[in-house]
Every structure is written in structure tokens, then in C-alpha cells.
Amino acid sequence: MPLYRTLERIIFDDDVEFDQFTVSPLKGVPKAILKILLNKGRIVEVQTPPLAVLPGWEAKAAALEPLGIENVSQLVDADLDEVAEELDTPVEELRKAALEAQSWMQVEEEGGYDA
């Protein structure tokens, strides 16, 4: 799930609004509208950090890298049941780790559209 930063205040016709510099997945905003907002420079996609740079994540990052999971977005978007099976680790432990990695991103989830 990509994250976006609003570069200006955005108000939709149904009164849903995002303040300037909000970081959000912009849930429920149609892909065509996201593309327009990107092209007009009203939003930018946020690049999440590599897992290897998170404090205490060196070993976890090394274990996830062979599975193609190298940054926070990839981990959050991954099918954690499959990843846990591949790594032979409890899925709850992996979910906890994914939440920890996601906590390093300050993402505003309030407001927006319900998907």
C-alpha cells in the first residue's frame, strides 16, 4: 500500500479533506484520481525506509531480503502467513514485527475514505 504526502490541502466534493503535509495511504481515493493528483504535483509518493536501517532490524532485514522484502511498505503489504511459513517463524511474531516497522512511519489514518 503506497503512502502519499499531500503538498497542499485537498478537499473532495464529498467534504473529505486532507491537510497539507498529511502522510496517508489515501484509502478509497480511486487510482485515476491519485494519478491526476500526482501529475498535478498535489501529492507525492512517500518512499519508506529500508528495513536494514531500522534500529535492531539488521537480522530481520537479512532474513526478509531473500523473499524480496526490503522496505517497510513491502513488509506491510506482504502476505505475512506466507512469509512466516517461508521463514519457519510464528505468524504472530511476524505480525508484531510488521507493526513495529510500520510504527517508524508516522502515518495519519484518520479521515479519508473507507475502502
C-alpha positions in Angstrom: 0.0 0.0 0.0 1.7 3.2 -1.1 1.8 6.2 1.2 1.3 9.7 -0.1 2.2 13.1 1.3 -0.2 15.9 0.4 1.7 19.0 -0.7 -1.4 21.2 -0.3 -4.8 21.0 1.4 -7.1 18.8 -0.7 -10.9 18.9 -0.3 -13.0 16.5 -2.3 -16.6 17.1 -3.4 -18.0 14.9 -0.6 -16.2 17.2 2.0 -13.4 14.6 2.8 -10.3 16.6 3.3 -6.6 16.1 3.8 -4.5 18.9 5.3 -1.2 20.0 3.8 1.7 17.7 4.5 -0.5 14.8 5.7 1.0 11.3 5.2 -1.7 8.8 4.4 -2.5 5.8 2.1 -5.4 8.0 0.8 -7.6 4.9 1.2 -10.6 4.9 -1.1 -9.3 7.5 -3.4 -9.6 6.0 -6.9 -6.4 5.2 -8.7 -7.3 7.6 -11.6 -7.7 10.4 -9.1 -4.4 9.6 -7.4 -2.7 9.7 -10.8 -4.2 13.1 -11.5 -3.1 14.4 -8.1 0.4 13.0 -8.7 0.7 14.6 -12.1 -0.5 18.0 -10.9 2.0 17.9 -8.0 -0.6 18.0 -5.3 0.7 14.7 -3.7 3.9 12.7 -3.8 4.5 9.1 -3.0 6.4 8.6 0.2 9.4 6.2 0.0 9.5 4.0 3.0 12.9 3.3 4.6 14.8 0.0 4.1 14.3 -2.4 6.9 18.0 -2.7 7.4 18.3 0.9 8.7 15.7 0.5 11.4 17.3 0.1 14.8 17.6 -3.5 15.8 16.4 -4.7 12.4 19.7 -5.9 10.8 19.0 -9.7 11.3 15.3 -9.4 10.5 16.1 -7.4 7.3 18.7 -10.0 6.3 16.1 -12.8 6.7 13.4 -11.0 4.7 15.6 -9.8 1.9 15.8 -13.2 0.0 11.9 -13.0 -0.1 12.1 -9.6 -1.9 11.0 -7.7 1.2 13.5 -4.9 1.7 11.5 -1.9 2.9 8.6 -1.1 5.3 6.0 -0.9 2.6 6.9 -4.3 1.2 6.7 -5.8 4.6 3.3 -4.2 5.4 1.9 -5.3 2.0 3.3 -8.8 2.2 1.1 -11.9 2.9 2.5 -12.5 6.4 1.1 -16.0 6.6 3.2 -17.0 3.6 6.3 -15.1 4.8 6.0 -16.8 8.2 5.8 -20.2 6.6 8.9 -19.4 4.4 10.9 -18.3 7.4 9.5 -21.1 9.6 8.5 -18.5 12.3 5.3 -17.9 14.1 3.0 -15.6 12.1 2.1 -13.6 15.3 5.8 -12.8 15.8 6.0 -11.6 12.2 2.8 -9.5 12.6 4.3 -7.9 15.7 7.5 -7.2 13.8 5.5 -5.7 10.9 3.6 -3.4 13.3 6.9 -2.3 14.9 8.3 -1.5 11.5 5.2 0.4 10.5 5.3 2.4 13.7 8.5 4.0 12.4 6.3 5.7 9.8 4.1 8.5 11.1 1.0 7.7 9.1 -2.2 9.5 9.6 -5.1 7.0 9.3 -7.9 9.3 10.4 -10.2 10.9 7.9 -10.2 9.9 4.2 -12.4 7.4 2.5 -13.3 4.0 3.8 -12.1 1.3 1.4 
